[in-house]
Amino acid sequence: MIRLKNDEQIAKIRKSCHELADLFNEIIPRVKPGVSTKEIDDWCVDFVRKHGGKPAWYSEGFPGCACISINNCVIHGVPSKKVFVQDGDLVSLDIGINLDGYISDSCHTVMVGNVKPNHRKLVKVTRESLVAGIQACQAGKRISDIAKAVYQIAHEENGYGVVYDYCGHGVGLDVHEDPSVPNCPSRGPNPRLQAGMVIAIEPMINEGTADVITGDGKSEWTVNTADGSWSCHEEHTVAIFPDHTEILTDLDYNGNSCMKGASF
């Protein structure tokens, strides 16, 4: 069941989202070669708790505040003292905050140091597909319009694999709510977008195949590309209003609060 949020609920979700944007603005510059993914996660935990929130993924059983996925890891990379960021890596940080019961959710992929041109292109296209998905997210349209917009940029125009096993979702009062928000054409439910919906749009784009493997022998959480190719993940939480769609997790929320593009 899709839960439409009223203005008061959206205001509280927005507050959580702005806190998450502040977290990203502080953490992204600190993702450098030699840093362990556990260190990154510890920074995130400290920030969230200092600002009165809780790591949202704890309620899902995930052993970290941040899903930290590197290179061929698509999503749900588990923070570890033994995994270190290296020059040239793509490091995806997927983080959520529970602030007084209101949930924010966003992901950004950090390009560390001397990233190869083909991997920089992968990040660029993934970000462009997220912008296209947000631009298609308007009251009166359907979920499939978001999927078509993402898929056109990522696959039809650039030939990348668009992950179909995992997708975006409703968010705000729980971590995962209806509806599912796929990134590629689907025969699944295709509800009409309505004012009051708050959803997480999150393209997961692979340089090679769209297929993924869940579980890597170390953790049942971790999802890797099936062919070992590199992956990029970008995500924003957005709120739909009758006349516009607001990017609640925009990193520049003071200067760009409505859908006129996105700041990464």
N, C-alpha and C positions, 0 to 999 in steps of 0.2 A: 504494500500500500504506500502510495506517495504521500508524504506529509508536507503540506504547504505551510510555510512559516509566515507569521504575522510580522508587522513592522518592529515590534518590541523584540521578538526572537531574532530577527535578522540583525538588529542593532547589537545584540549580545554576541551573535556569531561573528559579526564584523569586528568587534573588539578582540575576539580570539584570533581572527585572521590577521589583524594589524600587529598583534604581538608576535605572530609567526613570521610576518614580513620583517619585523625588527630583528628577530632571531637570525633569519637568513642574511640580512645585511651585516650582522656582526660576525657570523660564522664563515661565510663564503671566503673572505680574504685570508682566513686562517687555514684553509685546506691547501697544504703545501707538501712537497716531497719530504719524507721522513716522519710525518705525523701518522700515528696509528688510528685505525677507525674507532677504536675504543676511546682514544683521547677526544676525537671529534664528538662522539656520543656523550662523553662526560661533560663537555662544554655545553652541549644542548640541554642536558638534564639540569645543569646549574642555572642556565639562563631561564628555563621554563619555571623552575621552582622559585627563583628570585623574583619572578614577576607574577607569582600567585597561581600558576597553572600546574597541570599534571601532564606527563607524557601520554598522549592519547593511545599509543599502540599497546601500552601495558594492559589495557582492558581487553585487548584481543589476544593476549598471551605472548606477544612478540617480546623477545629479550633485549629491548633497546628503545631509546627515545627516537632514534633515527634509523631508518633503513638506509644502509650505506652500500651502494652497489657499484662495483668498479668494472669497467670495460665490458667483458662478455656477460657480466651479471646484469640481468634486466631489472629485477626488483627484489626486495626483501633480503638484501645482503645484511648479515648479522654482524654487529660491531665486534671487533676482536683485537686483543693486545698483540696478536701475531701477524696482523695484516697492516702493511704500511703503504701509504700513498707514495707513488713514484712519479718522476717527471714524465710527462706525456700521457698520463692517465685521464680518463673520463670518470669522474666521481659523482654519482647521482645521490642526492640527499633528499629522502622522502620523509617528511616530518609532520606530525600533527600535535596540536595542543588541545587539551581539555581545560577550558577556563570556566569554572563555575557551571559545568555541565554543558557547555557549548563548544562544539568541535570545529577546528580548522584543519585543513589538509592541503599541502603543497609540496612540489618537488622541483628541484633545479639541478641540472647537471653542470658541474664545475670542470672547466678545462684547465688542467694543471701543467703549467710550464710549456714545454715545447711539444705541443700536440700536433700530430701529423695533419696535413691539409684535408685528407679524406675524412678524418674523424671530426675536424672542425666543421666540415660541410654537413656531416651527420647531425651535429648539434644545431647548426643553423636551420636545417630543414625541419628538425623536430620542433624547434621553437616557432617556426613559421606555420607548421601544422597546428600547433596549439592556438596561435592567434586566429587561424582560419576557423577552427572549431568554436572558439569563443564568439567570433563574428557571426557564426551561423546559429548561435544559441540565443534565440529571441522568442518572446511570447507569441504563440500562434503557430510556430514551426514545430517540427517533430524531432525526436531523438536521432532519427536517421539522418537528418540534415547535418548534425554535428559529425556523425561518422563519415558521411560522404565528403565533407570538407577536409577532414583530417586525411582520409584515404587518398583523395585526389592529389594533395600536396606531396604526401610521403611516398605513395606507391606509384600512382599513375604518372606523376611528373618526374619523380626521382628514382623509382625502382626499388625502394627500400621495402623490407618486410615489416608489416604492421601487425603487432602482436594481437591475436584474437582470443587467446585463452584468458586474458585478464583485461579489465576495462575500468572506466570511470564509474561514478556512482553518486547517488544522493548522499548528502552529508549535513551536519549541523547539530542535530540532536543526538545522533549516534555516529560512530565512525563510518559504518556502511549502511546506507538506506537505499530503498528503491527511489528512482529507477536505475538499472544498469545503463551505462553510457559507453557503448562500444566505439572503437576507433576505425572499424571497417564495416562494410555492409553486412547486415545480419538479418536472419529471419525471426529473430526474437521479438519481444514486445517493443512497440514503437509508439509510446504515448506522446500526446501533444504537450509541448512546453507551455507552462502556465506561470503567471505572476505568483510569487511566493515559493517557487522551487529554488532550492539551493543545491548545486551539484558540483562535483569535482570532475573536471575534464582533464584527462591525463594520457596523451599519446605516449606509447612505448614503441619506439621505432628501432628496428635492427638493420644493420648494414647488409646482412645476408638474409637468411630464411626468416619467415615469421614464426616458425615453430620454436617452442621452448621446452625445457626439461625442468621439472620441479623436484628439488632435492638433489644435493650434490655429494652425498655421502657423509657430510659433516653436519648439515642441518636440513630438516624437512621444509624450512621456510624458503630457502634460497632458490631463485628461479634464474636459470642461465639460458642463453641462446643454444639451440640444438646443434648448430654447426660451429660454435666457438667465435662467431663474428661479434663485433662490438655493438653495443646498444646505447640508446639515449632515452631518457625519461624526463618529461617536463609536465608540470601540473599546476593548475590554479583552481581555487574554489570561487565560484561565481554565484551571484544572486540575480534572479530574473524578476524584473519589474514590468509593468504594462508597457512602458515606453523606452526602456533601456535595460542593459545587462551590466551589472557592476562586478568588476574583478576585485573580490574582497581581499585576496592575498597579494595584490599588486605590490611589488617592492617599493614603488614610489607612490604609495596610496594618498599622500597629501597633494600630489600634483597631477595624478591621473587616476581618478577614482571610478570613472565610467568607461565603457567600452569604446575606446578610440585607438586601440592598440594595446600592447602590453609592455611593461618594463621587466627586464630579466636581470 
